[in-house]
Amino acid sequence: MTSPIIPTITRNISSQELSKVLEAKENKFELFYFNLNTHGATSSALLAYDDAEWKMIHSDDWFGEDKPLTKFGTLPILYENSADDKHVVEIAEALNIELYLAHKFNLLGDNIFEESQILGYYSNSRALMHRQEDAYFTRSQFRKEEYDKFVDEKLKQCIRTHEKALKENGNNGTLCRQQDIKTAVAIDQLLNKLYVFKGYEDVTELINKEVTHNLWKVRETVLEKKSYRKWLDSEEFKATAAETQSYFDIEYNQL
């Protein structure tokens, strides 16, 4: 039996016809993810930033009913619905969703060179976020060591790289929107704006308006977008952030 939370995916038309469905600008979106503000955060940020018509959906029975019905048994999954509700297309895996939305919303530059450069910085920011989580969830006796390695080997290099690129770009607060959104999400994660990473409070000494002026300007530029700011100020976002914090605290204390 199909779970009511998962839309019925269109399967009876060709890939060319499905592509035409995806080309439409007035489509609606459902982002299927846990009630956590983690690996789905950038996808939701992209949807909010573009002011798309979208909503979050959550499973009441992920491991029992919904997981076996998904393509890879993982979340997030993006469901794109045609405006007439006749077709639903599934986009799976966080990386794929983020790049797909960036392409759909014209956030990957004006040519293949710009796209290649944007994706390099994007990949660097993405790796930074994952490395922080890995260090955070290291068993307690190794946490300080892993934190120091994260800061010295990953974070400081990332800051230098991005600050240099932004300076060369004219200190205008942007590399390109896809990268800027990813960077803003990464900065807010690093600064405990999305949820609190215990023991990472010192990161504010490395990333702030005075020390990393260019990176800070990127974040402020993204926050100026009313649709994105509206999402961050919404009760739904705040509730998800609180749920994420509770989840992280439990996991952290068990390691």
Secondary structure, 3 states (H helix, E strand, C coil): CCCCCCCCCCCCCCHHHHHHHHHCCCCEEEEECCCCCCCCHHHHHHHHHCCCEEEEECCCCHHHHHHHHCCCCCCCEEEEECCCCCCEEEEECHHHHHHHHHHHCCCCCCCHHHHHHHHHHHHHHHHHHHHHHHHHCCCHHHHHHHHHHHHHHHHHHHHHHHHHHHHHCCCCCCCCHHHHHHHHHHHHHHCCCCCCCCCCHHHHHCCCCCCCHHHHHHHHHHHCCHHHHHHHHCHHHHHHHHHHHHHHHHHHHHC
